[in-house]
Amino acid sequence: MTEEQATELAALQPKAQQTQRDRAKSAKYQQGLKAEAARVAVLEELAGRGS
């Protein structure tokens, strides 16, 4: 690895790590939304049965 490549790597690593963290947060958020939607569907179904 050349010195120029090492410098470029050092500059890009924090950005890559931030992107990875952002994707992980987004995935957790999306998972939470799906769980909420599933729960709403279950509760609506139960509400329909009780009527």
N, CA, C and O atoms as a Tinker XYZ file with bonds, in Angstrom:
   204  protein
     1  N      0.862000   -1.176000    0.000000    73     2
     2  CA     0.000000    0.000000    0.000000    64     1     3
     3  C      0.900000    1.227000    0.000000    63     2     4     5
     4  O      1.848000    1.334000    0.778000    81     3
     5  N      0.579000    2.126000   -0.878000    73     3     6
     6  CA     1.391000    3.343000   -0.956000    64     5     7
     7  C      0.962000    4.307000    0.143000    63     6     8     9
     8  O     -0.086000    4.134000    0.766000    81     7
     9  N      1.772000    5.303000    0.366000    73     7    10
    10  CA     1.459000    6.309000    1.387000    64     9    11
    11  C      0.182000    7.061000    0.999000    63    10    12    13
    12  O     -0.633000    7.405000    1.855000    81    11
    13  N      0.024000    7.307000   -0.287000    73    11    14
    14  CA    -1.172000    7.993000   -0.770000    64    13    15
    15  C     -2.422000    7.156000   -0.510000    63    14    16    17
    16  O     -3.458000    7.689000   -0.110000    81    15
    17  N     -2.326000    5.865000   -0.733000    73    15    18
    18  CA    -3.463000    4.969000   -0.488000    64    17    19
    19  C     -3.775000    4.894000    1.003000    63    18    20    21
    20  O     -4.941000    4.856000    1.397000    81    19
    21  N     -2.734000    4.873000    1.828000    73    19    22
    22  CA    -2.938000    4.829000    3.272000    64    21    23
    23  C     -3.636000    6.096000    3.754000    63    22    24    25
    24  O     -4.506000    6.037000    4.622000    81    23
    25  N     -3.260000    7.230000    3.195000    73    23    26
    26  CA    -3.892000    8.497000    3.560000    64    25    27
    27  C     -5.354000    8.501000    3.127000    63    26    28    29
    28  O     -6.230000    8.942000    3.870000    81    27
    29  N     -5.605000    8.008000    1.927000    73    27    30
    30  CA    -6.974000    7.944000    1.425000    64    29    31
    31  C     -7.825000    7.021000    2.301000    63    30    32    33
    32  O     -8.969000    7.341000    2.624000    81    31
    33  N     -7.264000    5.889000    2.677000    73    31    34
    34  CA    -7.976000    4.946000    3.539000    64    33    35
    35  C     -8.311000    5.585000    4.877000    63    34    36    37
    36  O     -9.429000    5.450000    5.373000    81    35
    37  N     -7.346000    6.277000    5.457000    73    35    38
    38  CA    -7.567000    6.928000    6.743000    64    37    39
    39  C     -8.673000    7.971000    6.649000    63    38    40    41
    40  O     -9.438000    8.163000    7.594000    81    39
    41  N     -8.751000    8.640000    5.512000    73    39    42
    42  CA    -9.790000    9.653000    5.331000    64    41    43
    43  C    -11.161000    9.025000    5.116000    63    42    44    45
    44  O    -12.166000    9.589000    5.548000    81    43
    45  N    -11.224000    7.889000    4.468000    73    43    46
    46  CA   -12.503000    7.269000    4.132000    64    45    47
    47  C    -13.077000    6.382000    5.237000    63    46    48    49
    48  O    -14.292000    6.188000    5.294000    81    47
    49  N    -12.246000    5.852000    6.099000    73    47    50
    50  CA   -12.731000    4.927000    7.129000    64    49    51
    51  C    -13.822000    5.522000    8.017000    63    50    52    53
    52  O    -14.840000    4.863000    8.232000    81    51
    53  N    -13.658000    6.733000    8.541000    73    51    54
    54  CA   -14.734000    7.262000    9.395000    64    53    55
    55  C    -16.061000    7.400000    8.647000    63    54    56    57
    56  O    -17.126000    7.151000    9.213000    81    55
    57  N    -15.994000    7.793000    7.390000    73    55    58
    58  CA   -17.223000    7.920000    6.597000    64    57    59
    59  C    -17.874000    6.564000    6.404000    63    58    60    61
    60  O    -19.095000    6.442000    6.501000    81    59
    61  N    -17.081000    5.555000    6.135000    73    59    62
    62  CA   -17.607000    4.210000    5.941000    64    61    63
    63  C    -18.217000    3.672000    7.236000    63    62    64    65
    64  O    -19.259000    3.017000    7.213000    81    63
    65  N    -17.569000    3.952000    8.352000    73    63    66
    66  CA   -18.097000    3.498000    9.639000    64    65    67
    67  C    -19.414000    4.193000    9.951000    63    66    68    69
    68  O    -20.339000    3.563000   10.463000    81    67
    69  N    -19.511000    5.490000    9.646000    73    67    70
    70  CA   -20.753000    6.234000    9.886000    64    69    71
    71  C    -21.875000    5.676000    9.021000    63    70    72    73
    72  O    -23.007000    5.529000    9.481000    81    71
    73  N    -21.561000    5.370000    7.781000    73    71    74
    74  CA   -22.562000    4.802000    6.880000    64    73    75
    75  C    -23.057000    3.470000    7.415000    63    74    76    77
    76  O    -24.255000    3.187000    7.376000    81    75
    77  N    -22.144000    2.653000    7.914000    73    75    78
    78  CA   -22.522000    1.347000    8.463000    64    77    79
    79  C    -23.424000    1.531000    9.687000    63    78    80    81
    80  O    -24.412000    0.813000    9.838000    81    79
    81  N    -23.094000    2.485000   10.557000    73    79    82
    82  CA   -23.933000    2.743000   11.732000    64    81    83
    83  C    -25.312000    3.242000   11.313000    63    82    84    85
    84  O    -26.325000    2.836000   11.883000    81    83
    85  N    -25.347000    4.125000   10.312000    73    83    86
    86  CA   -26.625000    4.644000    9.839000    64    85    87
    87  C    -27.500000    3.533000    9.279000    63    86    88    89
    88  O    -28.705000    3.501000    9.528000    81    87
    89  N    -26.901000    2.630000    8.530000    73    87    90
    90  CA   -27.662000    1.508000    7.967000    64    89    91
    91  C    -28.197000    0.611000    9.059000    63    90    92    93
    92  O    -29.324000    0.123000    8.968000    81    91
    93  N    -27.398000    0.387000   10.096000    73    91    94
    94  CA   -27.848000   -0.452000   11.209000    64    93    95
    95  C    -29.029000    0.208000   11.925000    63    94    96    97
    96  O    -29.999000   -0.465000   12.275000    81    95
    97  N    -28.947000    1.518000   12.140000    73    95    98
    98  CA   -30.048000    2.236000   12.786000    64    97    99
    99  C    -31.296000    2.168000   11.929000    63    98   100   101
   100  O    -32.397000    1.949000   12.435000    81    99
   101  N    -31.125000    2.354000   10.635000    73    99   102
   102  CA   -32.260000    2.318000    9.720000    64   101   103
   103  C    -32.916000    0.940000    9.721000    63   102   104   105
   104  O    -34.142000    0.829000    9.708000    81   103
   105  N    -32.102000   -0.098000    9.735000    73   103   106
   106  CA   -32.637000   -1.462000    9.743000    64   105   107
   107  C    -33.435000   -1.711000   11.017000    63   106   108   109
   108  O    -34.506000   -2.317000   10.969000    81   107
   109  N    -32.924000   -1.250000   12.150000    73   107   110
   110  CA   -33.644000   -1.423000   13.416000    64   109   111
   111  C    -34.953000   -0.643000   13.397000    63   110   112   113
   112  O    -35.976000   -1.122000   13.885000    81   111
   113  N    -34.914000    0.561000   12.831000    73   111   114
   114  CA   -36.117000    1.389000   12.743000    64   113   115
   115  C    -37.163000    0.704000   11.868000    63   114   116   117
   116  O    -38.334000    0.622000   12.240000    81   115
   117  N    -36.739000    0.215000   10.712000    73   115   118
   118  CA   -37.658000   -0.474000    9.807000    64   117   119
   119  C    -38.245000   -1.717000   10.462000    63   118   120   121
   120  O    -39.426000   -2.018000   10.289000    81   119
   121  N    -37.415000   -2.438000   11.214000    73   119   122
   122  CA   -37.877000   -3.636000   11.913000    64   121   123
   123  C    -38.949000   -3.262000   12.936000    63   122   124   125
   124  O    -39.945000   -3.967000   13.093000    81   123
   125  N    -38.732000   -2.146000   13.624000    73   123   126
   126  CA   -39.711000   -1.676000   14.598000    64   125   127
   127  C    -41.028000   -1.301000   13.939000    63   126   128   129
   128  O    -42.098000   -1.607000   14.466000    81   127
   129  N    -40.957000   -0.642000   12.791000    73   127   130
   130  CA   -42.171000   -0.275000   12.069000    64   129   131
   131  C    -42.952000   -1.512000   11.639000    63   130   132   133
   132  O    -44.179000   -1.542000   11.736000    81   131
   133  N    -42.249000   -2.519000   11.170000    73   131   134
   134  CA   -42.911000   -3.753000   10.744000    64   133   135
   135  C    -43.589000   -4.434000   11.936000    63   134   136   137
   136  O    -44.700000   -4.951000   11.817000    81   135
   137  N    -42.914000   -4.428000   13.073000    73   135   138
   138  CA   -43.491000   -5.045000   14.271000    64   137   139
   139  C    -44.744000   -4.290000   14.714000    63   138   140   141
   140  O    -45.733000   -4.903000   15.115000    81   139
   141  N    -44.700000   -2.961000   14.641000    73   139   142
   142  CA   -45.862000   -2.172000   15.014000    64   141   143
   143  C    -47.028000   -2.440000   14.064000    63   142   144   145
   144  O    -48.168000   -2.593000   14.501000    81   143
   145  N    -46.739000   -2.496000   12.776000    73   143   146
   146  CA   -47.793000   -2.756000   11.794000    64   145   147
   147  C    -48.413000   -4.129000   12.017000    63   146   148   149
   148  O    -49.628000   -4.292000   11.900000    81   147
   149  N    -47.587000   -5.107000   12.335000    73   147   150
   150  CA   -48.095000   -6.449000   12.596000    64   149   151
   151  C    -48.987000   -6.455000   13.833000    63   150   152   153
   152  O    -50.024000   -7.117000   13.856000    81   151
   153  N    -48.580000   -5.720000   14.853000    73   151   154
   154  CA   -49.368000   -5.663000   16.080000    64   153   155
   155  C    -50.708000   -4.979000   15.833000    63   154   156   157
   156  O    -51.733000   -5.417000   16.355000    81   155
   157  N    -50.706000   -3.917000   15.049000    73   155   158
   158  CA   -51.949000   -3.224000   14.711000    64   157   159
   159  C    -52.888000   -4.177000   13.981000    63   158   160   161
   160  O    -54.087000   -4.202000   14.258000    81   159
   161  N    -52.350000   -4.958000   13.054000    73   159   162
   162  CA   -53.177000   -5.915000   12.310000    64   161   163
   163  C    -53.809000   -6.930000   13.253000    63   162   164   165
   164  O    -54.983000   -7.270000   13.108000    81   163
   165  N    -53.039000   -7.410000   14.212000    73   163   166
   166  CA   -53.557000   -8.386000   15.179000    64   165   167
   167  C    -54.657000   -7.756000   16.026000    63   166   168   169
   168  O    -55.708000   -8.360000   16.238000    81   167
   169  N    -54.411000   -6.552000   16.503000    73   167   170
   170  CA   -55.404000   -5.882000   17.353000    64   169   171
   171  C    -56.674000   -5.560000   16.575000    63   170   172   173
   172  O    -57.778000   -5.677000   17.108000    81   171
   173  N    -56.523000   -5.154000   15.312000    73   171   174
   174  CA   -57.707000   -4.885000   14.492000    64   173   175
   175  C    -58.510000   -6.151000   14.257000    63   174   176   177
   176  O    -59.741000   -6.124000   14.265000    81   175
   177  N    -57.816000   -7.254000   14.049000    73   175   178
   178  CA   -58.500000   -8.526000   13.850000    64   177   179
   179  C    -59.257000   -8.911000   15.119000    63   178   180   181
   180  O    -60.402000   -9.359000   15.055000    81   179
   181  N    -58.614000   -8.736000   16.267000    73   179   182
   182  CA   -59.283000   -9.052000   17.534000    64   181   183
   183  C    -60.483000   -8.133000   17.746000    63   182   184   185
   184  O    -61.524000   -8.578000   18.230000    81   183
   185  N    -60.351000   -6.877000   17.394000    73   183   186
   186  CA   -61.459000   -5.937000   17.542000    64   185   187
   187  C    -62.622000   -6.336000   16.643000    63   186   188   189
   188  O    -63.785000   -6.197000   17.023000    81   187
   189  N    -62.308000   -6.826000   15.461000    73   187   190
   190  CA   -63.363000   -7.265000   14.533000    64   189   191
   191  C    -64.099000   -8.494000   15.036000    63   190   192   193
   192  O    -65.301000   -8.632000   14.813000    81   191
   193  N    -63.403000   -9.372000   15.701000    73   191   194
   194  CA   -64.029000  -10.591000   16.240000    64   193   195
   195  C    -64.964000  -10.263000   17.404000    63   194   196   197
   196  O    -65.992000  -10.914000   17.597000    81   195
   197  N    -64.587000   -9.246000   18.172000    73   195   198
   198  CA   -65.374000   -8.906000   19.368000    64   197   199
   199  C    -66.670000   -8.187000   19.042000    63   198   200   201
   200  O    -67.557000   -8.109000   19.892000    81   199
   201  N    -66.799000   -7.668000   17.849000    73   199   202
   202  CA   -68.012000   -6.903000   17.502000    64   201   203
   203  C    -69.181000   -7.798000   17.228000    63   202   204
   204  O    -70.271000   -7.314000   16.923000    81   203
